[in-house]
Amino acid sequence: MGRVTRSSDLSTDLLTDSRLLLPDLVSLRRTLHAAPEVGLQLPRTQATVLEALAGLGLEVSTGPRDSATTGVVAVLRGSAPASGDRPTVLLRGDMDALPVVETNDLPYASTNGAMHACGHDLHVAGLVGAARLLAARREELAGDVVFMFQPGEEGFGGAKIMIDEGVLAASGSHPVAAYGVHVAPGERGVFSSRPGPLMAGSNQLHITVTGAGGHGSRPYAALDPVPALAEVVTALQTMVTRRFDVFDPVVLSVTQLSAGEALNVIPPAASLGATVRTLSDTSVQRLREEAARLAHGIAAAHGCTAEVSFEIQYPVTVNDAGAVTTALDVVRSLLGEDRGTVMPVPLMGSEDFSFVLDRVPGAFLFLGASPDGVDPATTPWNHSPLVLFDDAVLGDQAAALAAMALHHLVR
């Protein structure tokens, strides 16, 4: 990769070096984009990351022998003297792709049935860039940096697994701050975040209504669970608008329905699956109770029974107010006042960096990465087979992450 230097002029020097690194970061991103992997086991991606980190003098670990993931944890030891405890800062990039067939016409488009449709290929390349920038400045660091390359963000809880396997203790001291960046359609190069809840918690609701099957021509001789379940579907939508404060929103979307297979048979059971997004612990607990009450009541009215399960998948992503101020001040100082903005409201999508922020004060930021000529308001969003990200943002992404760590570690 491009050679980086060290200088006391933080902003100028970081930007100069990040621009020298940019061609290699773009190449790394496109290599990852062309060969995406899904889930917790990403052997090719892990090998690519290990190769990109080689020669930096980092303490690199791929986890315990029986690790459930192919994550990579790299520790950079600063060599500047410290007057007291040596703090640790954690920087994170997620590595996994989605089971989405890419339909973009790109020379590096994926052809293996998976796609980096959420920009994690940029997250990896940007974190590698930050590692290179900081490794060149280890003599200025009165503390350590943990680089967390994480599989399994897309529904597999990879962050929690890596925490359970010890990533927060990788340097020998608990991090004092944690930062992550996520690309999204938006004005290219603009970072945004907000204090407090940034992204919703993700929860799964499953309801099965059981009756008694029978012949489709004789519904009076059966206990048909299908109309009961249909009432549950519509009642759930009414419930979230009537039982929850609009300023503590809940989004409930029924995305799965299943019942019988034969057209002329009333099935004995029918079931639904729903994704539920919440912004507070209070609304999670209340929704769990209200959904169960509603399902049991409607099922009983039809002479049926209901079985309800509610699983908390990811907690709410909650930013530390001080860390958000630090991150946006760093971005503005580094890149310009107009490059760091405060989001007015949270997003109802979810993110498993929430597990890290549950344990470490920190901030998660979005980075606009729409290409030239693309309207961010109408372009396909993350997870679309047509989403496009401009990897020209990688230099600024790497520099911003490095600068956030330097803020805590340079005395």
Secondary structure as GFF3:
##gff-version 3
##sequence-region A 1 411
A	DSSP	alpha_helix	10	34	.	.	.	ID=ss1
A	DSSP	alpha_helix	43	53	.	.	.	ID=ss2
A	DSSP	beta_strand	59	61	.	.	.	ID=ss3
A	DSSP	beta_strand	72	77	.	.	.	ID=ss4
A	DSSP	beta_strand	88	94	.	.	.	ID=ss5
A	DSSP	alpha_helix	120	135	.	.	.	ID=ss6
A	DSSP	three_ten_helix	138	140	.	.	.	ID=ss7
A	DSSP	beta_strand	144	150	.	.	.	ID=ss8
A	DSSP	alpha_helix	158	164	.	.	.	ID=ss9
A	DSSP	three_ten_helix	167	169	.	.	.	ID=ss10
A	DSSP	beta_strand	177	184	.	.	.	ID=ss11
A	DSSP	beta_strand	191	193	.	.	.	ID=ss12
A	DSSP	beta_strand	196	199	.	.	.	ID=ss13
A	DSSP	beta_strand	201	210	.	.	.	ID=ss14
A	DSSP	beta_strand	214	215	.	.	.	ID=ss15
A	DSSP	three_ten_helix	219	221	.	.	.	ID=ss16
A	DSSP	alpha_helix	225	242	.	.	.	ID=ss17
A	DSSP	beta_strand	250	258	.	.	.	ID=ss18
A	DSSP	beta_strand	265	266	.	.	.	ID=ss19
A	DSSP	beta_strand	269	278	.	.	.	ID=ss20
A	DSSP	alpha_helix	281	301	.	.	.	ID=ss21
A	DSSP	beta_strand	305	314	.	.	.	ID=ss22
A	DSSP	beta_strand	317	319	.	.	.	ID=ss23
A	DSSP	alpha_helix	321	335	.	.	.	ID=ss24
A	DSSP	three_ten_helix	337	339	.	.	.	ID=ss25
A	DSSP	beta_strand	340	342	.	.	.	ID=ss26
A	DSSP	alpha_helix	354	357	.	.	.	ID=ss27
A	DSSP	beta_strand	362	368	.	.	.	ID=ss28
A	DSSP	three_ten_helix	391	393	.	.	.	ID=ss29
A	DSSP	alpha_helix	394	409	.	.	.	ID=ss30
###
